[in-house]
């Protein structure tokens, strides 16, 4: 699954091309994209149909049960070309969903090696390889998802955020 607005920045076109490649080997593959419509919605729907992915890819729009979808997913993919801090990534970490992201600074700041798989930006073949690796190695994917959950617990819970803020102010006041 992916959570992303239908904008060029989010790389959903790359995800569709990667999905076409993976679905040739794994015909039971299903991809759900949750997120609001945007400038690329019509292009993505057309591309999905041209790639023969009408039965594979669902553009689900906005939903209020994203955490449930994350919990049910075998993997979470963010194919962004650039990004700020991704709330969806943090949610996937919290839900122990195996993570596949593009290798951009914003995602490296959140995930350490071992907590997800990184694919080259704009490279459908690299993204497809990471999706295949996640689906083929369930124990490895689960171990990465657990590592991501531990990062979530140490950095992104309310307690971790409050503790970090207190430590920041203590350092600032000591100078």
Backbone bond lengths (Angstrom), bond angles and torsions (degrees), N, CA, C in turn:
res aa  C-N    CA-C-N  psi(-1)  N-CA   C-N-CA  omega(-1)  CA-C   N-CA-C  phi
1 X - - - 1.446 - - 1.513 109.58 -
2 X 1.310 114.88 162.77 1.453 121.06 174.84 1.519 107.84 -141.17
3 X 1.317 116.23 151.86 1.455 122.21 174.15 1.521 106.20 -123.48
4 X 1.335 115.92 111.86 1.458 118.58 -175.15 1.528 110.90 -165.74
5 X 1.330 115.23 142.39 1.462 120.23 169.38 1.524 108.08 -64.82
6 X 1.296 116.23 154.15 1.465 121.01 -179.95 1.523 110.16 -83.89
7 X 1.333 115.27 70.00 1.464 122.48 -179.37 1.523 109.19 -128.61
8 X 1.324 117.25 153.67 1.465 123.41 -179.36 1.524 111.77 -51.99
9 X 1.323 116.64 -43.42 1.466 122.84 -178.80 1.529 112.04 -50.86
10 X 1.323 117.73 -34.36 1.465 122.32 -171.84 1.525 113.50 -79.78
11 X 1.330 118.33 -10.53 1.462 121.01 174.58 1.518 114.83 67.21
12 X 1.318 117.76 25.45 1.466 119.24 -179.77 1.524 112.22 -65.40
13 X 1.335 117.17 -27.13 1.461 120.02 174.63 1.532 110.45 -63.34
14 X 1.320 116.39 -38.59 1.469 121.05 177.21 1.527 109.48 -66.02
15 X 1.326 116.53 -41.92 1.465 120.25 177.61 1.526 110.97 -60.88
16 X 1.322 117.99 -40.45 1.466 120.09 179.02 1.529 111.31 -63.78
17 X 1.326 117.06 -42.74 1.470 119.41 178.25 1.528 111.13 -65.92
18 X 1.320 117.24 -39.11 1.470 120.46 176.37 1.525 110.18 -64.34
19 X 1.319 116.35 -40.30 1.464 121.09 179.32 1.526 110.59 -62.66
20 X 1.319 117.15 -40.66 1.463 120.18 178.39 1.522 110.54 -59.76
21 X 1.322 116.02 -41.70 1.459 120.63 179.42 1.535 111.40 -66.05
22 X 1.319 116.63 -45.78 1.469 120.60 -177.34 1.523 111.24 -69.97
23 X 1.320 117.33 -39.23 1.473 119.54 -177.09 1.526 112.07 -66.75
24 X 1.330 117.56 -21.04 1.466 119.97 174.90 1.528 110.19 -64.74
25 X 1.349 116.64 -33.11 1.470 121.83 179.32 1.520 112.86 -93.62
26 X 1.329 116.43 -28.31 1.466 122.06 -176.44 1.530 107.27 -126.79
27 X 1.345 116.96 82.55 1.466 119.54 -173.99 1.531 114.26 -63.17
28 X 1.331 117.65 -20.18 1.466 119.47 179.40 1.539 112.56 -83.39
29 X 1.328 118.00 -0.63 1.457 122.53 179.30 1.526 110.46 -57.28
30 X 1.326 115.43 135.73 1.461 122.12 172.99 1.517 107.67 -133.53
31 X 1.321 116.36 136.46 1.462 122.33 -179.65 1.525 108.54 -124.19
32 X 1.327 115.25 127.75 1.462 121.82 177.03 1.521 107.42 -113.19
33 X 1.330 115.63 125.22 1.463 121.37 176.59 1.527 106.92 -108.89
34 X 1.324 115.03 113.96 1.458 121.61 177.30 1.522 107.54 -100.02
35 X 1.317 116.71 131.93 1.457 120.00 178.19 1.511 110.65 156.90
36 X 1.308 113.53 157.71 1.458 118.09 -175.74 1.525 111.72 -73.96
37 X 1.322 113.74 154.85 1.449 119.93 177.90 1.522 110.15 -64.44
38 X 1.328 114.26 158.88 1.457 119.48 -179.52 1.513 110.51 -158.55
39 X 1.325 115.61 -158.65 1.462 121.81 -176.75 1.520 113.70 -62.79
40 X 1.332 118.02 -22.38 1.470 120.05 -177.01 1.527 114.11 -104.19
41 X 1.312 119.22 4.14 1.456 120.91 -174.50 1.523 111.88 -55.07
42 X 1.312 117.81 -51.55 1.469 120.70 -178.52 1.528 110.72 -63.30
43 X 1.327 117.36 -41.96 1.467 120.88 178.99 1.526 111.12 -63.66
44 X 1.328 116.87 -40.60 1.467 120.25 -179.75 1.527 111.08 -66.55
45 X 1.324 117.46 -41.61 1.469 120.56 178.03 1.525 110.23 -63.84
46 X 1.331 117.00 -42.45 1.468 120.63 178.37 1.530 110.64 -64.79
47 X 1.338 116.92 -44.64 1.459 121.37 179.11 1.525 110.96 -61.96
48 X 1.320 116.44 -43.17 1.467 120.50 177.78 1.530 110.16 -55.81
49 X 1.327 116.49 -45.33 1.464 120.22 -179.03 1.524 111.58 -69.67
50 X 1.342 117.41 -41.96 1.466 120.66 179.36 1.517 111.87 -63.08
51 X 1.334 117.62 -33.20 1.469 121.91 179.02 1.525 112.34 -83.82
52 X 1.324 116.79 1.53 1.470 120.92 179.70 1.520 112.88 69.47
53 X 1.330 116.74 33.39 1.460 121.62 -175.88 1.525 112.83 -107.38
54 X 1.318 117.01 16.54 1.463 119.80 -178.29 1.514 113.13 -57.17
55 X 1.319 117.77 -33.64 1.467 122.04 179.29 1.530 112.31 -89.98
56 X 1.333 117.00 -6.77 1.468 121.89 -174.91 1.524 111.61 -103.37
57 X 1.320 117.26 -43.66 1.463 122.37 -172.74 1.530 110.62 -107.94
58 X 1.319 115.42 126.66 1.463 121.99 174.52 1.516 108.77 -111.94
59 X 1.318 116.26 121.49 1.461 121.78 172.31 1.523 105.25 -89.91
60 X 1.322 116.43 94.42 1.455 122.64 -167.20 1.524 114.50 -82.95
61 X 1.332 117.49 -7.48 1.452 119.22 -179.14 1.521 111.58 71.32
62 X 1.331 115.43 -163.97 1.456 119.03 179.04 1.522 109.01 -78.77
63 X 1.331 114.26 144.21 1.472 120.90 -179.47 1.517 108.50 -140.36
64 X 1.308 115.19 156.36 1.461 119.15 177.45 1.525 111.96 -103.02
65 X 1.329 116.70 8.99 1.469 121.16 -179.65 1.528 112.24 -121.76
66 X 1.335 116.45 36.54 1.463 121.33 -176.79 1.529 111.33 -56.96
67 X 1.320 117.55 -40.60 1.470 119.70 -179.49 1.521 111.29 -62.89
68 X 1.321 117.60 -37.37 1.463 120.50 176.92 1.530 111.00 -65.61
69 X 1.322 116.03 -41.63 1.471 119.98 178.29 1.523 109.89 -64.50
70 X 1.331 116.79 -42.25 1.475 120.58 177.01 1.527 110.94 -60.24
71 X 1.312 116.36 -43.29 1.463 120.25 -178.50 1.529 111.71 -63.82
72 X 1.318 116.94 -30.47 1.461 121.06 -178.49 1.529 113.29 -87.43
73 X 1.325 117.11 -14.44 1.465 121.28 -173.22 1.524 111.95 -78.23
74 X 1.320 115.44 147.13 1.468 122.07 174.10 1.518 111.63 -82.47
75 X 1.331 116.46 -14.61 1.454 120.79 178.98 1.514 110.59 -167.31
76 X 1.336 114.65 155.71 1.460 122.80 178.85 1.517 107.38 -123.64
77 X 1.327 117.01 126.54 1.463 121.52 -175.57 1.527 110.06 -121.19
78 X 1.327 115.19 129.31 1.462 121.78 168.35 1.523 106.89 -120.84
79 X 1.314 116.25 112.74 1.466 121.91 -176.51 1.525 111.60 -101.41
80 X 1.308 117.72 25.85 1.470 123.25 -173.62 1.525 112.74 -56.54
81 X 1.327 114.33 142.58 1.465 121.11 173.64 1.526 110.13 -81.98
82 X 1.316 116.87 -34.04 1.465 124.01 172.55 1.521 105.99 -152.86
83 X 1.316 115.81 161.32 1.463 118.70 -173.17 1.513 109.79 -164.25
84 X 1.301 116.06 154.46 1.456 122.58 166.28 1.519 106.74 -92.91
85 X 1.294 116.44 -148.52 1.463 119.87 176.34 1.522 108.00 -76.23
86 X 1.310 117.74 127.81 1.455 122.10 -175.84 1.523 111.42 -98.56
87 X 1.315 116.02 111.62 1.459 120.39 174.60 1.514 111.50 -64.01
88 X 1.334 117.12 -35.93 1.468 120.48 179.58 1.526 111.01 -63.22
89 X 1.326 116.80 -37.61 1.466 119.99 177.72 1.525 110.25 -63.20
90 X 1.309 117.37 -44.19 1.463 121.24 179.40 1.531 109.94 -63.28
91 X 1.329 116.87 -39.24 1.462 119.93 177.25 1.529 111.21 -62.99
92 X 1.329 117.62 -41.59 1.467 120.66 177.63 1.517 110.68 -62.83
93 X 1.329 116.47 -38.69 1.464 120.27 176.75 1.526 110.06 -61.28
94 X 1.326 116.54 -45.12 1.468 121.34 -178.99 1.522 111.48 -62.95
95 X 1.322 116.90 -34.88 1.470 121.27 -175.63 1.527 113.46 -88.97
96 X 1.334 116.80 2.89 1.474 121.73 180.00 1.534 111.79 58.95
97 X 1.316 115.62 39.57 1.462 120.59 175.89 1.521 107.88 -92.61
98 X 1.337 118.60 127.76 1.472 120.14 178.33 1.534 110.56 -55.53
99 X 1.323 115.36 135.01 1.461 121.76 -169.44 1.529 111.65 -112.84
100 X 1.350 113.45 135.73 1.462 122.80 173.16 1.525 105.85 -129.41
101 X 1.324 116.68 123.28 1.466 120.86 -178.64 1.522 109.88 -136.26
102 X 1.318 114.83 163.26 1.454 119.18 172.94 1.529 108.58 -77.55
103 X 1.296 114.81 155.67 1.461 121.40 -174.31 1.530 109.70 -86.05
104 X 1.339 114.96 77.17 1.460 121.36 177.42 1.525 108.55 -119.96
105 X 1.320 115.43 158.53 1.468 121.17 -174.32 1.525 112.32 -57.13
106 X 1.319 117.85 -41.48 1.470 120.34 -177.35 1.523 111.42 -60.61
107 X 1.326 117.00 -37.46 1.471 119.73 -179.88 1.525 110.86 -78.11
108 X 1.335 117.19 -33.85 1.471 120.35 176.44 1.529 110.57 -65.62
109 X 1.330 117.39 -31.27 1.466 120.46 178.20 1.525 111.51 -66.68
110 X 1.322 116.84 -30.22 1.460 121.83 -176.78 1.526 111.73 -91.95
111 X 1.315 116.84 -43.77 1.466 122.01 -175.57 1.523 111.12 -105.33
112 X 1.289 116.54 135.84 1.460 119.84 171.68 1.525 107.84 -94.13
113 X 1.330 115.60 165.87 1.458 118.68 173.85 1.521 107.90 -57.56
114 X 1.293 115.93 140.95 1.456 120.23 -179.52 1.516 113.47 93.99
115 X 1.342 117.95 -9.44 1.462 120.64 -179.65 1.532 111.74 -106.44
116 X 1.307 116.52 -1.36 1.456 121.43 179.39 1.518 108.71 -177.72
117 X 1.313 115.60 170.99 1.463 120.52 175.47 1.521 108.35 -104.30
118 X 1.324 115.90 139.89 1.464 122.56 -179.72 1.531 109.04 -111.20
119 X 1.332 115.56 136.50 1.467 121.80 177.52 1.520 108.63 -123.26
120 X 1.308 116.23 149.37 1.463 121.08 178.99 1.530 110.38 -59.13
121 X 1.310 116.35 141.84 1.462 122.83 -179.45 1.528 109.79 -63.49
122 X 1.325 116.13 133.25 1.457 121.41 175.10 1.509 115.32 72.09
123 X 1.322 118.27 13.75 1.467 122.45 -175.30 1.534 110.30 -112.93
124 X 1.338 117.54 96.80 1.465 119.78 -178.47 1.530 113.09 -59.82
125 X 1.326 118.32 -34.68 1.465 120.60 -179.72 1.529 111.10 -66.52
126 X 1.336 117.37 -41.39 1.461 120.71 177.63 1.525 110.62 -66.67
127 X 1.325 116.29 -40.22 1.462 119.86 178.07 1.524 110.41 -65.55
128 X 1.327 116.77 -42.13 1.469 120.96 177.51 1.526 110.91 -60.94
129 X 1.325 116.93 -41.18 1.470 120.48 179.17 1.526 110.65 -62.30
130 X 1.332 117.20 -40.59 1.463 120.34 179.43 1.526 111.10 -68.76
131 X 1.324 117.41 -37.61 1.466 120.64 176.91 1.526 109.51 -64.50
132 X 1.323 116.32 -47.19 1.476 119.71 177.92 1.526 111.11 -58.07
133 X 1.327 116.66 -46.39 1.465 120.76 -178.61 1.526 111.00 -59.98
134 X 1.317 116.88 -39.90 1.463 121.02 179.08 1.525 110.80 -65.60
135 X 1.318 116.65 -44.72 1.463 120.01 -177.66 1.527 112.44 -73.53
136 X 1.325 117.18 -29.36 1.465 120.97 -177.13 1.523 113.32 -81.90
137 X 1.316 116.76 -24.75 1.470 120.82 -175.45 1.523 109.44 -121.34
138 X 1.324 115.92 77.73 1.463 120.84 -178.16 1.526 112.43 -58.34
139 X 1.352 119.44 -44.85 1.470 118.01 178.39 1.534 112.86 -63.08
140 X 1.318 117.56 -40.19 1.461 120.71 177.99 1.510 111.30 -65.19
141 X 1.337 116.66 -41.84 1.465 120.60 178.27 1.527 110.50 -63.44
142 X 1.329 116.36 -40.54 1.467 120.17 178.99 1.526 111.04 -65.97
143 X 1.310 117.40 -38.22 1.472 120.71 178.64 1.529 110.08 -65.61
144 X 1.339 118.10 -41.55 1.469 120.95 177.07 1.528 110.79 -64.69
145 X 1.340 116.14 -40.47 1.463 120.37 179.33 1.527 110.85 -64.44
146 X 1.329 116.69 -37.68 1.465 120.24 177.63 1.529 110.55 -68.49
147 X 1.317 117.57 -37.84 1.465 121.16 175.95 1.529 110.13 -63.44
148 X 1.327 116.79 -40.40 1.463 120.65 177.36 1.527 110.51 -64.67
149 X 1.329 117.33 -39.18 1.467 120.73 177.79 1.534 110.62 -62.54
150 X 1.335 116.51 -41.60 1.468 119.34 177.95 1.527 110.87 -62.21
151 X 1.337 117.39 -40.24 1.469 120.45 175.41 1.530 110.47 -61.63
152 X 1.309 116.07 -42.59 1.456 120.42 177.55 1.528 110.36 -57.34
153 X 1.317 115.70 -48.09 1.469 120.08 -177.03 1.523 112.30 -64.35
154 X 1.328 117.78 -34.80 1.467 119.80 -178.19 1.528 113.15 -85.21
155 X 1.350 117.92 -18.66 1.463 119.12 -173.57 1.518 115.70 -123.81
156 X 1.333 118.74 -24.26 1.457 119.30 -167.72 1.520 116.15 -122.95
157 X 1.311 119.42 -1.76 1.457 119.03 174.93 1.528 108.38 -73.20
158 X 1.301 117.32 167.15 1.465 120.85 177.84 1.527 109.96 -60.59
159 X 1.338 116.97 -45.01 1.469 119.93 179.37 1.528 111.36 -60.02
160 X 1.345 116.67 -44.11 1.467 119.57 -179.98 1.526 110.54 -63.95
161 X 1.321 117.00 -39.79 1.462 120.47 179.34 1.522 111.41 -65.49
162 X 1.334 116.32 -44.13 1.468 120.21 178.88 1.526 110.16 -63.38
163 X 1.317 117.02 -45.68 1.470 120.52 179.60 1.524 110.99 -60.98
164 X 1.310 116.66 -40.63 1.461 120.52 177.81 1.519 111.65 -64.26
165 X 1.314 116.85 -41.08 1.462 121.01 179.52 1.534 110.34 -66.66
166 X 1.325 117.57 -42.76 1.470 121.21 177.95 1.528 109.55 -60.79
167 X 1.323 117.05 -45.48 1.472 120.69 179.45 1.522 110.74 -61.64
168 X 1.331 117.05 -39.41 1.465 121.05 177.77 1.528 110.48 -60.48
169 X 1.332 116.54 -49.24 1.465 119.74 -179.36 1.530 111.81 -64.45
170 X 1.320 116.89 -38.06 1.473 119.56 177.29 1.526 110.85 -61.95
171 X 1.327 118.04 -42.15 1.457 121.38 177.29 1.530 110.29 -64.68
172 X 1.327 116.36 -43.79 1.456 120.21 -178.69 1.523 111.46 -64.08
173 X 1.314 116.70 -40.85 1.468 120.30 -179.34 1.529 113.00 -71.45
174 X 1.326 115.97 -25.00 1.457 118.81 -179.57 1.542 112.74 -77.41
175 X 1.299 116.98 -10.76 1.472 120.74 179.42 1.474 108.62 -97.19
